[in-house]
């Protein structure tokens, strides 16, 4: 089996596999001609990238058009607040809430983001490098000074725009 990938390199997510003796139509190549852009035989109408080093090629590769790599995107964000609700004695403020965002990208990219809290507080822009497809975690925390219905929002700014929000009620007893 050979992995057929979202982009030209092992840092991109595998989208399909080709079996030995399976054939595919080559539509293009990367600049170095070491990755080939093919019609994905397992996904009608789809395309993927194969490493030229693991396949048998028939025909002149250098005459194929150079195909640019795909635009990598954040494909999933899972945001949670810990704890997800607070109930304490009213004398026990401030309290700290921790945020964790699991961010998944389908290839190598530079991720930029910012946090926003319902109280009007916003973070500076943060950056994270994805050297390959996969999931990474962004962690942060916020101190609350009293009871309220709070929310925090994660703004993904690049490579694509996404927002994820989570709410956490905070209450107290005298």
C-alpha positions in Angstrom: 0.0 0.0 0.0 1.1 3.5 -0.8 -0.3 6.6 0.9 -2.0 9.2 -1.4 -1.7 12.5 0.4 -3.6 15.9 0.6 -0.4 17.6 -0.5 3.1 17.0 -1.9 5.0 15.7 1.2 4.8 13.4 4.2 3.7 16.3 6.3 0.3 16.3 4.7 -2.6 14.0 5.8 -3.0 10.7 3.9 -6.4 10.8 2.2 -6.3 7.4 0.5 -4.2 4.4 -0.3 -3.2 2.8 -3.5 -2.6 -1.0 -3.7 0.2 -2.6 -5.6 -0.7 -2.9 -9.3 -3.4 -0.2 -9.0 -3.1 2.5 -11.7 -3.9 6.2 -11.6 -3.8 9.0 -14.1 -1.1 11.6 -13.4 -2.4 15.2 -13.8 0.6 17.2 -12.5 3.8 17.4 -10.4 5.5 19.6 -7.9 8.5 21.8 -8.8 11.0 19.1 -7.9 9.1 16.4 -9.7 9.4 14.1 -6.7 5.6 14.2 -5.9 2.9 13.6 -8.5 -0.7 14.9 -8.5 -3.1 12.1 -9.5 -6.8 11.4 -10.0 -7.6 9.5 -6.8 -8.9 6.0 -8.0 -10.6 5.5 -4.7 -12.5 8.9 -4.8 -14.2 9.7 -8.1 -13.6 13.3 -8.9 -10.9 13.6 -6.2 -7.2 14.1 -6.4 -4.2 13.4 -4.2 -0.4 13.3 -4.2 1.9 10.3 -4.5 5.7 10.2 -3.9 7.4 9.5 -7.2 10.0 7.4 -5.4 7.4 4.6 -4.4 5.6 4.2 -7.7 6.4 3.1 -11.3 5.9 5.9 -13.7 5.1 5.5 -17.4 5.8 8.6 -19.6 7.9 11.8 -19.3 7.3 13.4 -15.9 9.1 16.6 -16.8 6.4 17.4 -19.4 3.6 17.4 -16.8 2.3 20.8 -15.6 3.6 22.0 -12.2 0.7 21.9 -9.8 0.7 24.2 -6.7 0.3 22.6 -3.3 -3.1 22.8 -1.7 -4.2 25.5 0.7 -3.9 24.0 4.2 -6.7 24.6 6.6 -7.7 24.1 10.2 -10.3 21.3 9.9 -11.4 21.0 13.5 -11.3 22.9 16.8 -12.4 21.4 20.1 -12.5 24.0 22.9 -13.2 23.3 26.5 -13.2 25.2 29.8 -11.9 23.5 33.0 -13.8 23.6 35.2 -16.8 24.0 32.9 -18.9 25.5 35.8 -17.9 27.0 39.2 -19.9 27.1 42.4 -18.0 28.5 45.4 -18.5 30.5 48.5 -18.7 34.2 47.5 -15.6 34.9 49.6 -13.5 32.6 47.4 -12.9 34.9 44.4 -11.0 35.2 42.3 -11.2 31.8 40.6 -9.1 30.5 37.7 -10.6 28.9 34.6 -8.3 27.0 32.2 -8.9 26.8 28.5 -7.7 24.0 26.1 -8.3 24.1 22.4 -7.4 21.0 20.3 -6.7 22.4 16.8 -6.4 20.0 13.8 -4.8 21.0 10.5 -4.6 18.9 7.3 -1.0 19.9 6.5 2.0 22.0 7.3 1.0 25.6 8.1 1.5 28.6 10.4 -1.5 29.0 12.7 -2.4 32.4 14.2 -5.2 32.9 16.8 -6.5 35.1 19.6 -8.8 34.6 22.6 -11.7 36.8 23.5 -13.6 36.7 26.9 -17.2 37.9 27.6 -15.8 40.5 29.9 -14.2 42.3 27.0 -10.7 41.0 27.5 -8.8 39.9 24.3 -5.4 38.4 24.0 -2.5 39.3 21.7 -2.3 37.2 18.5 -0.6 33.9 19.2 1.3 31.7 16.6 1.9 28.0 16.3 3.7 26.0 13.6 2.3 22.8 12.3 5.2 21.0 10.7 2.8 18.3 9.5 -0.9 17.4 9.5 -2.3 16.6 13.0 -3.6 18.1 16.2 -1.9 20.5 18.6 -3.3 22.1 21.8 -3.5 25.8 22.7 -3.7 26.3 26.5 -4.5 29.5 28.4 -6.3 30.6 31.6 -8.5 33.5 32.9 -9.3 34.7 36.4 -12.9 35.5 37.2 -13.7 37.9 40.0 -17.4 37.2 40.6 -20.5 35.2 39.6 -21.7 35.6 36.0 -22.4 33.6 32.8 -19.0 33.8 31.1 -17.8 32.6 27.7 -14.5 32.4 25.9 -14.1 32.5 22.2 -11.1 31.2 20.2 -10.6 33.1 16.9 -8.5 31.1 14.4 -7.1 33.9 12.1 -4.9 31.9 9.7 -4.6 29.7 7.7 -8.4 30.0 7.5 -10.9 31.8 9.7 -12.8 29.9 12.3 -14.4 30.6 15.7 -15.2 28.3 18.6 -16.9 29.4 21.8 -17.5 27.7 25.1 -19.6 29.0 28.1 -18.9 28.5 31.8 -21.4 29.6 34.5 -19.9 30.9 37.7 -22.0 31.2 40.8 -21.5 31.6 44.6 -23.2 31.1 47.9 -22.9 33.7 50.7 
